[in-house]
Amino acid sequence: MLLKNPSSANCLSSLLPDEELIINILKEKGVTGIDVICSESRLGPSKVASVLLNLEFEQIVKCLPGKIYNLV
């Protein structure tokens, strides 16, 4: 069972470098497709998908239809 984090500030303080990189891309670009995130981050598609899934579990990003992502 996943529990909601009490505040996103707590989540953001304990980010891994790849998570921080992807969050910064989303802050800069806004609603962004996974292909653009891969290109901008220079990370492989499987790594980006894994990081995005973790960020979804932490309720930091939201996946929209078409593998488009946005910050919550």
N, CA, C and O atoms as a Tripos MOL2 file, in Angstrom:
@<TRIPOS>MOLECULE
protein
  288   287    72     0     0
PROTEIN
NO_CHARGES

@<TRIPOS>ATOM
      1 N           0.8420   -1.1800    0.0000 N.3       1 MET1
      2 CA          0.0000    0.0000    0.0000 C.3       1 MET1
      3 C           0.8860    1.2410    0.0000 C.2       1 MET1
      4 O           1.8070    1.3630    0.8080 O.2       1 MET1
      5 N           0.5970    2.1450   -0.9040 N.am      2 LEU2
      6 CA          1.3470    3.3870   -0.9710 C.3       2 LEU2
      7 C           0.6570    4.4400   -0.1250 C.2       2 LEU2
      8 O          -0.5630    4.5940   -0.1770 O.2       2 LEU2
      9 N           1.4260    5.1460    0.6350 N.am      3 LEU3
     10 CA          0.8780    6.2070    1.4630 C.3       3 LEU3
     11 C           1.2660    7.5520    0.8820 C.2       3 LEU3
     12 O           2.3820    7.7320    0.3940 O.2       3 LEU3
     13 N           0.3540    8.4780    0.9360 N.am      4 LYS4
     14 CA          0.6450    9.8270    0.4820 C.3       4 LYS4
     15 C           1.6870   10.4500    1.4010 C.2       4 LYS4
     16 O           1.6310   10.2900    2.6210 O.2       4 LYS4
     17 N           2.6240   11.1520    0.8120 N.am      5 ASN5
     18 CA          3.6060   11.8710    1.6130 C.3       5 ASN5
     19 C           2.9500   13.1030    2.2090 C.2       5 ASN5
     20 O           2.1440   13.7520    1.5430 O.2       5 ASN5
     21 N           3.2750   13.4360    3.4420 N.am      6 PRO6
     22 CA          2.6190   14.5690    4.0870 C.3       6 PRO6
     23 C           2.8810   15.8940    3.3880 C.2       6 PRO6
     24 O           2.0310   16.7850    3.4130 O.2       6 PRO6
     25 N           4.0370   16.0350    2.7680 N.am      7 SER7
     26 CA          4.2950   17.2680    2.0200 C.3       7 SER7
     27 C           5.2720   16.9930    0.9060 C.2       7 SER7
     28 O           6.1910   16.1870    1.0510 O.2       7 SER7
     29 N           5.0700   17.6660   -0.2030 N.am      8 SER8
     30 CA          5.9770   17.4580   -1.3300 C.3       8 SER8
     31 C           7.3490   18.0470   -1.0340 C.2       8 SER8
     32 O           8.3300   17.6480   -1.6610 O.2       8 SER8
     33 N           7.4440   18.9730   -0.1070 N.am      9 ALA9
     34 CA          8.7420   19.5380    0.2560 C.3       9 ALA9
     35 C           9.6520   18.4570    0.8220 C.2       9 ALA9
     36 O          10.8520   18.4550    0.5470 O.2       9 ALA9
     37 N           9.1050   17.5480    1.6010 N.am     10 ASN10
     38 CA          9.8960   16.4500    2.1420 C.3      10 ASN10
     39 C          10.4040   15.5570    1.0230 C.2      10 ASN10
     40 O          11.5400   15.0860    1.0720 O.2      10 ASN10
     41 N           9.5750   15.3190    0.0190 N.am     11 CYS11
     42 CA          9.9630   14.4870   -1.1190 C.3      11 CYS11
     43 C          11.0930   15.1500   -1.8930 C.2      11 CYS11
     44 O          12.0730   14.4990   -2.2510 O.2      11 CYS11
     45 N          10.9560   16.4200   -2.1440 N.am     12 LEU12
     46 CA         11.9160   17.1160   -2.9800 C.3      12 LEU12
     47 C          13.2880   17.2330   -2.3280 C.2      12 LEU12
     48 O          14.2940   17.3820   -3.0220 O.2      12 LEU12
     49 N          13.3380   17.1680   -1.0040 N.am     13 SER13
     50 CA         14.6250   17.2920   -0.3390 C.3      13 SER13
     51 C          15.4450   16.0070   -0.4130 C.2      13 SER13
     52 O          16.6560   16.0340   -0.1910 O.2      13 SER13
     53 N          14.8040   14.8900   -0.7220 N.am     14 SER14
     54 CA         15.5170   13.6100   -0.7460 C.3      14 SER14
     55 C          15.5810   13.0060   -2.1450 C.2      14 SER14
     56 O          15.5570   11.7840   -2.2960 O.2      14 SER14
     57 N          15.6610   13.8540   -3.1660 N.am     15 LEU15
     58 CA         15.6810   13.3740   -4.5470 C.3      15 LEU15
     59 C          17.0360   12.8130   -4.9360 C.2      15 LEU15
     60 O          18.0800   13.2810   -4.4820 O.2      15 LEU15
     61 N          16.9940   11.8100   -5.7770 N.am     16 LEU16
     62 CA         18.2070   11.2920   -6.3970 C.3      16 LEU16
     63 C          18.5870   12.2170   -7.5530 C.2      16 LEU16
     64 O          17.7300   12.9450   -8.0550 O.2      16 LEU16
     65 N          19.8420   12.2070   -7.9840 N.am     17 PRO17
     66 CA         20.2660   13.1120   -9.0710 C.3      17 PRO17
     67 C          19.4360   12.9780  -10.3480 C.2      17 PRO17
     68 O          19.0990   13.9880  -10.9650 O.2      17 PRO17
     69 N          19.1000   11.7510  -10.7580 N.am     18 ASP18
     70 CA         18.2930   11.5770  -11.9680 C.3      18 ASP18
     71 C          16.8820   12.1230  -11.7740 C.2      18 ASP18
     72 O          16.3020   12.6890  -12.7010 O.2      18 ASP18
     73 N          16.3300   11.9590  -10.5800 N.am     19 GLU19
     74 CA         15.0060   12.5000  -10.2950 C.3      19 GLU19
     75 C          15.0230   14.0230  -10.3570 C.2      19 GLU19
     76 O          14.1260   14.6420  -10.9290 O.2      19 GLU19
     77 N          16.0370   14.6060   -9.7710 N.am     20 GLU20
     78 CA         16.1670   16.0660   -9.7800 C.3      20 GLU20
     79 C          16.3130   16.5910  -11.2140 C.2      20 GLU20
     80 O          15.7220   17.6090  -11.5750 O.2      20 GLU20
     81 N          17.0990   15.8910  -12.0140 N.am     21 LEU21
     82 CA         17.2900   16.2770  -13.4120 C.3      21 LEU21
     83 C          15.9640   16.2830  -14.1640 C.2      21 LEU21
     84 O          15.6580   17.2390  -14.8760 O.2      21 LEU21
     85 N          15.1870   15.2360  -14.0100 N.am     22 ILE22
     86 CA         13.9110   15.1340  -14.7190 C.3      22 ILE22
     87 C          12.9150   16.1690  -14.2000 C.2      22 ILE22
     88 O          12.1710   16.7500  -14.9900 O.2      22 ILE22
     89 N          12.8840   16.4060  -12.9120 N.am     23 ILE23
     90 CA         12.0000   17.4340  -12.3580 C.3      23 ILE23
     91 C          12.3720   18.8040  -12.9040 C.2      23 ILE23
     92 O          11.4900   19.5980  -13.2340 O.2      23 ILE23
     93 N          13.6630   19.0910  -13.0030 N.am     24 ASN24
     94 CA         14.0870   20.3800  -13.5550 C.3      24 ASN24
     95 C          13.6720   20.5290  -15.0180 C.2      24 ASN24
     96 O          13.3040   21.6210  -15.4510 O.2      24 ASN24
     97 N          13.7290   19.4470  -15.7710 N.am     25 ILE25
     98 CA         13.2700   19.4870  -17.1710 C.3      25 ILE25
     99 C          11.7780   19.7870  -17.2150 C.2      25 ILE25
    100 O          11.3340   20.6030  -18.0230 O.2      25 ILE25
    101 N          11.0030   19.1380  -16.3550 N.am     26 LEU26
    102 CA          9.5660   19.3850  -16.3290 C.3      26 LEU26
    103 C           9.2410   20.7890  -15.8530 C.2      26 LEU26
    104 O           8.2790   21.3890  -16.3320 O.2      26 LEU26
    105 N          10.0190   21.3270  -14.9210 N.am     27 LYS27
    106 CA          9.8160   22.7100  -14.4830 C.3      27 LYS27
    107 C          10.0480   23.6760  -15.6390 C.2      27 LYS27
    108 O           9.2990   24.6350  -15.8250 O.2      27 LYS27
    109 N          11.0900   23.4080  -16.4070 N.am     28 GLU28
    110 CA         11.4550   24.2870  -17.5160 C.3      28 GLU28
    111 C          10.4750   24.1740  -18.6780 C.2      28 GLU28
    112 O          10.0750   25.1880  -19.2500 O.2      28 GLU28
    113 N          10.0860   22.9520  -19.0320 N.am     29 LYS29
    114 CA          9.2880   22.7090  -20.2390 C.3      29 LYS29
    115 C           7.7870   22.6510  -19.9770 C.2      29 LYS29
    116 O           6.9940   22.8500  -20.8960 O.2      29 LYS29
    117 N           7.3900   22.3840  -18.7450 N.am     30 GLY30
    118 CA          5.9640   22.1780  -18.4770 C.3      30 GLY30
    119 C           5.5510   20.7800  -18.8850 C.2      30 GLY30
    120 O           6.3140   19.8310  -18.7100 O.2      30 GLY30
    121 N           4.3520   20.6430  -19.4270 N.am     31 VAL31
    122 CA          3.8410   19.3460  -19.8650 C.3      31 VAL31
    123 C           4.7400   18.8410  -20.9940 C.2      31 VAL31
    124 O           4.8870   19.5000  -22.0240 O.2      31 VAL31
    125 N           5.3410   17.6610  -20.7890 N.am     32 THR32
    126 CA          6.3920   17.1920  -21.6970 C.3      32 THR32
    127 C           6.2660   15.6960  -21.9430 C.2      32 THR32
    128 O           5.9440   14.9280  -21.0370 O.2      32 THR32
    129 N           6.5240   15.2970  -23.1800 N.am     33 GLY33
    130 CA          6.5110   13.8950  -23.5510 C.3      33 GLY33
    131 C           7.7820   13.1920  -23.1040 C.2      33 GLY33
    132 O           8.8200   13.8190  -22.8960 O.2      33 GLY33
    133 N           7.6780   11.8840  -22.9620 N.am     34 ILE34
    134 CA          8.8140   11.0950  -22.4950 C.3      34 ILE34
    135 C           9.9960   11.1720  -23.4620 C.2      34 ILE34
    136 O          11.1470   11.1190  -23.0290 O.2      34 ILE34
    137 N           9.7290   11.2960  -24.7670 N.am     35 ASP35
    138 CA         10.8170   11.3940  -25.7490 C.3      35 ASP35
    139 C          11.6490   12.6530  -25.5340 C.2      35 ASP35
    140 O          12.8750   12.6180  -25.6340 O.2      35 ASP35
    141 N          10.9870   13.7490  -25.2410 N.am     36 VAL36
    142 CA         11.6900   15.0110  -24.9840 C.3      36 VAL36
    143 C          12.4930   14.9010  -23.6900 C.2      36 VAL36
    144 O          13.6200   15.3900  -23.6130 O.2      36 VAL36
    145 N          11.9170   14.2650  -22.6810 N.am     37 ILE37
    146 CA         12.6270   14.0850  -21.4110 C.3      37 ILE37
    147 C          13.8860   13.2530  -21.6320 C.2      37 ILE37
    148 O          14.9430   13.5720  -21.0870 O.2      37 ILE37
    149 N          13.7810   12.1930  -22.4270 N.am     38 CYS38
    150 CA         14.9480   11.3570  -22.7390 C.3      38 CYS38
    151 C          16.0130   12.1760  -23.4460 C.2      38 CYS38
    152 O          17.1940   12.0900  -23.1090 O.2      38 CYS38
    153 N          15.6050   12.9590  -24.4130 N.am     39 SER39
    154 CA         16.5430   13.7600  -25.1900 C.3      39 SER39
    155 C          17.2300   14.8150  -24.3250 C.2      39 SER39
    156 O          18.4480   14.9800  -24.3820 O.2      39 SER39
    157 N          16.4440   15.5170  -23.5360 N.am     40 GLU40
    158 CA         16.9900   16.5900  -22.7000 C.3      40 GLU40
    159 C          17.8840   16.0540  -21.5760 C.2      40 GLU40
    160 O          18.8900   16.6720  -21.2260 O.2      40 GLU40
    161 N          17.5120   14.9090  -21.0200 N.am     41 SER41
    162 CA         18.2640   14.3670  -19.8780 C.3      41 SER41
    163 C          19.4710   13.5470  -20.3130 C.2      41 SER41
    164 O          20.3980   13.3270  -19.5340 O.2      41 SER41
    165 N          19.4500   13.0910  -21.5810 N.am     42 ARG42
    166 CA         20.4820   12.1930  -22.1030 C.3      42 ARG42
    167 C          20.5400   10.8730  -21.3370 C.2      42 ARG42
    168 O          21.5900   10.2380  -21.2360 O.2      42 ARG42
    169 N          19.3880   10.4790  -20.8010 N.am     43 LEU43
    170 CA         19.2430    9.1860  -20.1430 C.3      43 LEU43
    171 C          18.4860    8.2650  -21.0900 C.2      43 LEU43
    172 O          17.7210    8.7330  -21.9330 O.2      43 LEU43
    173 N          18.6930    6.9740  -20.9580 N.am     44 GLY44
    174 CA         17.9920    6.0070  -21.7930 C.3      44 GLY44
    175 C          16.5090    5.9400  -21.4670 C.2      44 GLY44
    176 O          16.0990    6.2890  -20.3600 O.2      44 GLY44
    177 N          15.7020    5.4940  -22.4250 N.am     45 PRO45
    178 CA         14.2540    5.4290  -22.2110 C.3      45 PRO45
    179 C          13.8370    4.5760  -21.0110 C.2      45 PRO45
    180 O          12.8990    4.9330  -20.2990 O.2      45 PRO45
    181 N          14.5190    3.4590  -20.7820 N.am     46 SER46
    182 CA         14.1430    2.6140  -19.6430 C.3      46 SER46
    183 C          14.4660    3.2970  -18.3140 C.2      46 SER46
    184 O          13.7110    3.1640  -17.3510 O.2      46 SER46
    185 N          15.5710    4.0170  -18.2580 N.am     47 LYS47
    186 CA         15.9410    4.7440  -17.0460 C.3      47 LYS47
    187 C          14.9510    5.8760  -16.7800 C.2      47 LYS47
    188 O          14.5050    6.0660  -15.6490 O.2      47 LYS47
    189 N          14.6090    6.6260  -17.8290 N.am     48 VAL48
    190 CA         13.6520    7.7270  -17.6780 C.3      48 VAL48
    191 C          12.2970    7.1810  -17.2220 C.2      48 VAL48
    192 O          11.6720    7.7470  -16.3250 O.2      48 VAL48
    193 N          11.8420    6.0880  -17.8350 N.am     49 ALA49
    194 CA         10.5570    5.4930  -17.4530 C.3      49 ALA49
    195 C          10.5730    5.0540  -15.9970 C.2      49 ALA49
    196 O           9.5900    5.2400  -15.2790 O.2      49 ALA49
    197 N          11.6750    4.4780  -15.5620 N.am     50 SER50
    198 CA         11.8080    4.0290  -14.1820 C.3      50 SER50
    199 C          11.7620    5.2100  -13.2050 C.2      50 SER50
    200 O          11.0640    5.1660  -12.1920 O.2      50 SER50
    201 N          12.5100    6.2550  -13.5250 N.am     51 VAL51
    202 CA         12.5360    7.4360  -12.6560 C.3      51 VAL51
    203 C          11.1560    8.0910  -12.6190 C.2      51 VAL51
    204 O          10.6880    8.4860  -11.5510 O.2      51 VAL51
    205 N          10.5050    8.2070  -13.7750 N.am     52 LEU52
    206 CA          9.1750    8.8060  -13.8160 C.3      52 LEU52
    207 C           8.1710    7.9920  -13.0120 C.2      52 LEU52
    208 O           7.3060    8.5590  -12.3440 O.2      52 LEU52
    209 N           8.2770    6.6770  -13.0710 N.am     53 LEU53
    210 CA          7.3770    5.8270  -12.2870 C.3      53 LEU53
    211 C           7.5790    6.0650  -10.7920 C.2      53 LEU53
    212 O           6.6100    6.1730  -10.0400 O.2      53 LEU53
    213 N           8.8280    6.1460  -10.3690 N.am     54 ASN54
    214 CA          9.1050    6.4410   -8.9590 C.3      54 ASN54
    215 C           8.5430    7.7960   -8.5590 C.2      54 ASN54
    216 O           7.9790    7.9430   -7.4750 O.2      54 ASN54
    217 N           8.6960    8.7870   -9.4330 N.am     55 LEU55
    218 CA          8.1640   10.1210   -9.1460 C.3      55 LEU55
    219 C           6.6340   10.1180   -9.1080 C.2      55 LEU55
    220 O           6.0260   10.8840   -8.3610 O.2      55 LEU55
    221 N           6.0220    9.2570   -9.9120 N.am     56 GLU56
    222 CA          4.5620    9.1030   -9.8560 C.3      56 GLU56
    223 C           4.1510    8.5100   -8.5130 C.2      56 GLU56
    224 O           3.1970    8.9760   -7.8900 O.2      56 GLU56
    225 N           4.8760    7.4710   -8.0640 N.am     57 PHE57
    226 CA          4.5700    6.8530   -6.7760 C.3      57 PHE57
    227 C           4.6990    7.8670   -5.6360 C.2      57 PHE57
    228 O           3.9540    7.8150   -4.6580 O.2      57 PHE57
    229 N           5.6430    8.7790   -5.7750 N.am     58 GLU58
    230 CA          5.8530    9.8100   -4.7590 C.3      58 GLU58
    231 C           4.9140   10.9950   -4.9440 C.2      58 GLU58
    232 O           4.9640   11.9570   -4.1780 O.2      58 GLU58
    233 N           4.0590   10.9270   -5.9580 N.am     59 GLN59
    234 CA          3.0700   11.9550   -6.2770 C.3      59 GLN59
    235 C           3.7060   13.3090   -6.5530 C.2      59 GLN59
    236 O           3.2150   14.3520   -6.1230 O.2      59 GLN59
    237 N           4.8230   13.2590   -7.2890 N.am     60 ILE60
    238 CA          5.5080   14.4720   -7.7050 C.3      60 ILE60
    239 C           5.1760   14.7910   -9.1590 C.2      60 ILE60
    240 O           5.0640   15.9590   -9.5320 O.2      60 ILE60
    241 N           5.0170   13.7500   -9.9810 N.am     61 VAL61
    242 CA          4.6140   13.9300  -11.3710 C.3      61 VAL61
    243 C           3.3470   13.1340  -11.6450 C.2      61 VAL61
    244 O           3.0020   12.2030  -10.9180 O.2      61 VAL61
    245 N           2.6700   13.5280  -12.7090 N.am     62 LYS62
    246 CA          1.4600   12.8340  -13.1400 C.3      62 LYS62
    247 C           1.6310   12.4520  -14.5940 C.2      62 LYS62
    248 O           2.0900   13.2550  -15.4060 O.2      62 LYS62
    249 N           1.2640   11.2270  -14.9220 N.am     63 CYS63
    250 CA          1.3090   10.7490  -16.2990 C.3      63 CYS63
    251 C          -0.0420   11.0220  -16.9470 C.2      63 CYS63
    252 O          -1.0870   10.6300  -16.4290 O.2      63 CYS63
    253 N           0.0000   11.6940  -18.0780 N.am     64 LEU64
    254 CA         -1.1950   11.9880  -18.8540 C.3      64 LEU64
    255 C          -1.2260   11.0440  -20.0510 C.2      64 LEU64
    256 O          -0.2070   10.4320  -20.3710 O.2      64 LEU64
    257 N          -2.3660   10.9120  -20.7170 N.am     65 PRO65
    258 CA         -2.4220   10.0320  -21.8920 C.3      65 PRO65
    259 C          -1.3560   10.3850  -22.9320 C.2      65 PRO65
    260 O          -1.0730   11.5590  -23.1710 O.2      65 PRO65
    261 N          -0.7740    9.3590  -23.5430 N.am     66 GLY66
    262 CA          0.2400    9.5660  -24.5670 C.3      66 GLY66
    263 C           1.6490    9.6910  -24.0160 C.2      66 GLY66
    264 O           2.5340   10.2380  -24.6730 O.2      66 GLY66
    265 N           1.8560    9.1770  -22.7960 N.am     67 LYS67
    266 CA          3.1650    9.2630  -22.1410 C.3      67 LYS67
    267 C           3.6630   10.7080  -22.0360 C.2      67 LYS67
    268 O           4.8300   11.0090  -22.2870 O.2      67 LYS67
    269 N           2.7400   11.5770  -21.6600 N.am     68 ILE68
    270 CA          3.0280   12.9810  -21.4070 C.3      68 ILE68
    271 C           3.0550   13.1490  -19.8980 C.2      68 ILE68
    272 O           2.2130   12.5940  -19.1920 O.2      68 ILE68
    273 N           4.0150   13.9090  -19.4060 N.am     69 TYR69
    274 CA          4.1890   14.0640  -17.9580 C.3      69 TYR69
    275 C           4.1180   15.5220  -17.5540 C.2      69 TYR69
    276 O           4.4680   16.4240  -18.3140 O.2      69 TYR69
    277 N           3.6480   15.7240  -16.3180 N.am     70 ASN70
    278 CA          3.5220   17.0620  -15.7610 C.3      70 ASN70
    279 C           3.7890   16.9800  -14.2640 C.2      70 ASN70
    280 O           3.5320   15.9560  -13.6320 O.2      70 ASN70
    281 N           4.3010   18.0580  -13.7130 N.am     71 LEU71
    282 CA          4.4810   18.1150  -12.2730 C.3      71 LEU71
    283 C           3.1230   18.2690  -11.6030 C.2      71 LEU71
    284 O           2.2330   18.9320  -12.1370 O.2      71 LEU71
    285 N           2.9640   17.6580  -10.4400 N.am     72 VAL72
    286 CA          1.6980   17.7450   -9.6960 C.3      72 VAL72
    287 C           1.6090   19.0900   -9.0310 C.2      72 VAL72
    288 O           0.6240   19.3790   -8.3510 O.2      72 VAL72
@<TRIPOS>BOND
     1     1     2 1
     2     2     3 1
     3     3     4 2
     4     3     5 am
     5     5     6 1
     6     6     7 1
     7     7     8 2
     8     7     9 am
     9     9    10 1
    10    10    11 1
    11    11    12 2
    12    11    13 am
    13    13    14 1
    14    14    15 1
    15    15    16 2
    16    15    17 am
    17    17    18 1
    18    18    19 1
    19    19    20 2
    20    19    21 am
    21    21    22 1
    22    22    23 1
    23    23    24 2
    24    23    25 am
    25    25    26 1
    26    26    27 1
    27    27    28 2
    28    27    29 am
    29    29    30 1
    30    30    31 1
    31    31    32 2
    32    31    33 am
    33    33    34 1
    34    34    35 1
    35    35    36 2
    36    35    37 am
    37    37    38 1
    38    38    39 1
    39    39    40 2
    40    39    41 am
    41    41    42 1
    42    42    43 1
    43    43    44 2
    44    43    45 am
    45    45    46 1
    46    46    47 1
    47    47    48 2
    48    47    49 am
    49    49    50 1
    50    50    51 1
    51    51    52 2
    52    51    53 am
    53    53    54 1
    54    54    55 1
    55    55    56 2
    56    55    57 am
    57    57    58 1
    58    58    59 1
    59    59    60 2
    60    59    61 am
    61    61    62 1
    62    62    63 1
    63    63    64 2
    64    63    65 am
    65    65    66 1
    66    66    67 1
    67    67    68 2
    68    67    69 am
    69    69    70 1
    70    70    71 1
    71    71    72 2
    72    71    73 am
    73    73    74 1
    74    74    75 1
    75    75    76 2
    76    75    77 am
    77    77    78 1
    78    78    79 1
    79    79    80 2
    80    79    81 am
    81    81    82 1
    82    82    83 1
    83    83    84 2
    84    83    85 am
    85    85    86 1
    86    86    87 1
    87    87    88 2
    88    87    89 am
    89    89    90 1
    90    90    91 1
    91    91    92 2
    92    91    93 am
    93    93    94 1
    94    94    95 1
    95    95    96 2
    96    95    97 am
    97    97    98 1
    98    98    99 1
    99    99   100 2
   100    99   101 am
   101   101   102 1
   102   102   103 1
   103   103   104 2
   104   103   105 am
   105   105   106 1
   106   106   107 1
   107   107   108 2
   108   107   109 am
   109   109   110 1
   110   110   111 1
   111   111   112 2
   112   111   113 am
   113   113   114 1
   114   114   115 1
   115   115   116 2
   116   115   117 am
   117   117   118 1
   118   118   119 1
   119   119   120 2
   120   119   121 am
   121   121   122 1
   122   122   123 1
   123   123   124 2
   124   123   125 am
   125   125   126 1
   126   126   127 1
   127   127   128 2
   128   127   129 am
   129   129   130 1
   130   130   131 1
   131   131   132 2
   132   131   133 am
   133   133   134 1
   134   134   135 1
   135   135   136 2
   136   135   137 am
   137   137   138 1
   138   138   139 1
   139   139   140 2
   140   139   141 am
   141   141   142 1
   142   142   143 1
   143   143   144 2
   144   143   145 am
   145   145   146 1
   146   146   147 1
   147   147   148 2
   148   147   149 am
   149   149   150 1
   150   150   151 1
   151   151   152 2
   152   151   153 am
   153   153   154 1
   154   154   155 1
   155   155   156 2
   156   155   157 am
   157   157   158 1
   158   158   159 1
   159   159   160 2
   160   159   161 am
   161   161   162 1
   162   162   163 1
   163   163   164 2
   164   163   165 am
   165   165   166 1
   166   166   167 1
   167   167   168 2
   168   167   169 am
   169   169   170 1
   170   170   171 1
   171   171   172 2
   172   171   173 am
   173   173   174 1
   174   174   175 1
   175   175   176 2
   176   175   177 am
   177   177   178 1
   178   178   179 1
   179   179   180 2
   180   179   181 am
   181   181   182 1
   182   182   183 1
   183   183   184 2
   184   183   185 am
   185   185   186 1
   186   186   187 1
   187   187   188 2
   188   187   189 am
   189   189   190 1
   190   190   191 1
   191   191   192 2
   192   191   193 am
   193   193   194 1
   194   194   195 1
   195   195   196 2
   196   195   197 am
   197   197   198 1
   198   198   199 1
   199   199   200 2
   200   199   201 am
   201   201   202 1
   202   202   203 1
   203   203   204 2
   204   203   205 am
   205   205   206 1
   206   206   207 1
   207   207   208 2
   208   207   209 am
   209   209   210 1
   210   210   211 1
   211   211   212 2
   212   211   213 am
   213   213   214 1
   214   214   215 1
   215   215   216 2
   216   215   217 am
   217   217   218 1
   218   218   219 1
   219   219   220 2
   220   219   221 am
   221   221   222 1
   222   222   223 1
   223   223   224 2
   224   223   225 am
   225   225   226 1
   226   226   227 1
   227   227   228 2
   228   227   229 am
   229   229   230 1
   230   230   231 1
   231   231   232 2
   232   231   233 am
   233   233   234 1
   234   234   235 1
   235   235   236 2
   236   235   237 am
   237   237   238 1
   238   238   239 1
   239   239   240 2
   240   239   241 am
   241   241   242 1
   242   242   243 1
   243   243   244 2
   244   243   245 am
   245   245   246 1
   246   246   247 1
   247   247   248 2
   248   247   249 am
   249   249   250 1
   250   250   251 1
   251   251   252 2
   252   251   253 am
   253   253   254 1
   254   254   255 1
   255   255   256 2
   256   255   257 am
   257   257   258 1
   258   258   259 1
   259   259   260 2
   260   259   261 am
   261   261   262 1
   262   262   263 1
   263   263   264 2
   264   263   265 am
   265   265   266 1
   266   266   267 1
   267   267   268 2
   268   267   269 am
   269   269   270 1
   270   270   271 1
   271   271   272 2
   272   271   273 am
   273   273   274 1
   274   274   275 1
   275   275   276 2
   276   275   277 am
   277   277   278 1
   278   278   279 1
   279   279   280 2
   280   279   281 am
   281   281   282 1
   282   282   283 1
   283   283   284 2
   284   283   285 am
   285   285   286 1
   286   286   287 1
   287   287   288 2
@<TRIPOS>SUBSTRUCTURE
     1 MET1         2 RESIDUE 1 A MET
     2 LEU2         6 RESIDUE 1 A LEU
     3 LEU3        10 RESIDUE 1 A LEU
     4 LYS4        14 RESIDUE 1 A LYS
     5 ASN5        18 RESIDUE 1 A ASN
     6 PRO6        22 RESIDUE 1 A PRO
     7 SER7        26 RESIDUE 1 A SER
     8 SER8        30 RESIDUE 1 A SER
     9 ALA9        34 RESIDUE 1 A ALA
    10 ASN10       38 RESIDUE 1 A ASN
    11 CYS11       42 RESIDUE 1 A CYS
    12 LEU12       46 RESIDUE 1 A LEU
    13 SER13       50 RESIDUE 1 A SER
    14 SER14       54 RESIDUE 1 A SER
    15 LEU15       58 RESIDUE 1 A LEU
    16 LEU16       62 RESIDUE 1 A LEU
    17 PRO17       66 RESIDUE 1 A PRO
    18 ASP18       70 RESIDUE 1 A ASP
    19 GLU19       74 RESIDUE 1 A GLU
    20 GLU20       78 RESIDUE 1 A GLU
    21 LEU21       82 RESIDUE 1 A LEU
    22 ILE22       86 RESIDUE 1 A ILE
    23 ILE23       90 RESIDUE 1 A ILE
    24 ASN24       94 RESIDUE 1 A ASN
    25 ILE25       98 RESIDUE 1 A ILE
    26 LEU26      102 RESIDUE 1 A LEU
    27 LYS27      106 RESIDUE 1 A LYS
    28 GLU28      110 RESIDUE 1 A GLU
    29 LYS29      114 RESIDUE 1 A LYS
    30 GLY30      118 RESIDUE 1 A GLY
    31 VAL31      122 RESIDUE 1 A VAL
    32 THR32      126 RESIDUE 1 A THR
    33 GLY33      130 RESIDUE 1 A GLY
    34 ILE34      134 RESIDUE 1 A ILE
    35 ASP35      138 RESIDUE 1 A ASP
    36 VAL36      142 RESIDUE 1 A VAL
    37 ILE37      146 RESIDUE 1 A ILE
    38 CYS38      150 RESIDUE 1 A CYS
    39 SER39      154 RESIDUE 1 A SER
    40 GLU40      158 RESIDUE 1 A GLU
    41 SER41      162 RESIDUE 1 A SER
    42 ARG42      166 RESIDUE 1 A ARG
    43 LEU43      170 RESIDUE 1 A LEU
    44 GLY44      174 RESIDUE 1 A GLY
    45 PRO45      178 RESIDUE 1 A PRO
    46 SER46      182 RESIDUE 1 A SER
    47 LYS47      186 RESIDUE 1 A LYS
    48 VAL48      190 RESIDUE 1 A VAL
    49 ALA49      194 RESIDUE 1 A ALA
    50 SER50      198 RESIDUE 1 A SER
    51 VAL51      202 RESIDUE 1 A VAL
    52 LEU52      206 RESIDUE 1 A LEU
    53 LEU53      210 RESIDUE 1 A LEU
    54 ASN54      214 RESIDUE 1 A ASN
    55 LEU55      218 RESIDUE 1 A LEU
    56 GLU56      222 RESIDUE 1 A GLU
    57 PHE57      226 RESIDUE 1 A PHE
    58 GLU58      230 RESIDUE 1 A GLU
    59 GLN59      234 RESIDUE 1 A GLN
    60 ILE60      238 RESIDUE 1 A ILE
    61 VAL61      242 RESIDUE 1 A VAL
    62 LYS62      246 RESIDUE 1 A LYS
    63 CYS63      250 RESIDUE 1 A CYS
    64 LEU64      254 RESIDUE 1 A LEU
    65 PRO65      258 RESIDUE 1 A PRO
    66 GLY66      262 RESIDUE 1 A GLY
    67 LYS67      266 RESIDUE 1 A LYS
    68 ILE68      270 RESIDUE 1 A ILE
    69 TYR69      274 RESIDUE 1 A TYR
    70 ASN70      278 RESIDUE 1 A ASN
    71 LEU71      282 RESIDUE 1 A LEU
    72 VAL72      286 RESIDUE 1 A VAL
